[in-house]
Amino acid sequence: MTTAHTPGPWIAKPLTYNWSIESEQGHPVARIPLNDVTYDDLRLMNAAPDLLAALRLALPHVQACAEKDDSLARLNDERGMRGSAAQCRRVAEMRRAAAQVIADAIAKAGGAA
């Protein structure tokens, strides 16, 4: 998949008045005034490409787990195991909610889910 962002990892380097966020190859990603960013912000920026990649990898697995939980709920219903079926439906719903959060985060980063 191609991306519009500079591929990671990114590195934060202090300059005289700015932080320079660069790719490993030295390509500029951003310049931020020293006083406008915290170390926590820099760590998050540094992790952003890896976080996006992890979300892209996780999304289909979370979606598949939700589908399997739905299938298991139907099977348990057929077997008269109502309590187990209800639990499977609750887990499936939680997985679908997690998948939606993941998809929204990917879309927010500009990498349509």
Secondary structure, DSSP 4 states (H G I P E B T S, - for coil): ---SSPPS-EEEEE-SSEEEEEETT--EEEEEEGGG--HHHHHHHHHHHHHHHHHHHHHHHHHHHHHHHHHHHHHHHHTT-HHHHHHHHHHHHHHHHHHHHHHHHHHHTT---
